């Protein structure tokens, strides 16, 4: 069973790592977090992308990139 997801823009409250490029996302920096549309997506499964990757590849490509 596959969960439909989308990305939401957030501000980092702790250091994170971009799932795509592995760049460190610093505290206070904007990033895009994967979230389930109709179902809960556990935080351990949710991918996080830096703003650079989001601007370069877009939501659709990032979400299908590793499937």
Buried (B, 14 or more C-beta within 10 A) or exposed (E): EEBEBBBEEBEBEEEBEBBBEEEEBEEEBEBBBBBBEEEEBEEEEBBBBBBBBBEEBEBEEBBEEEE
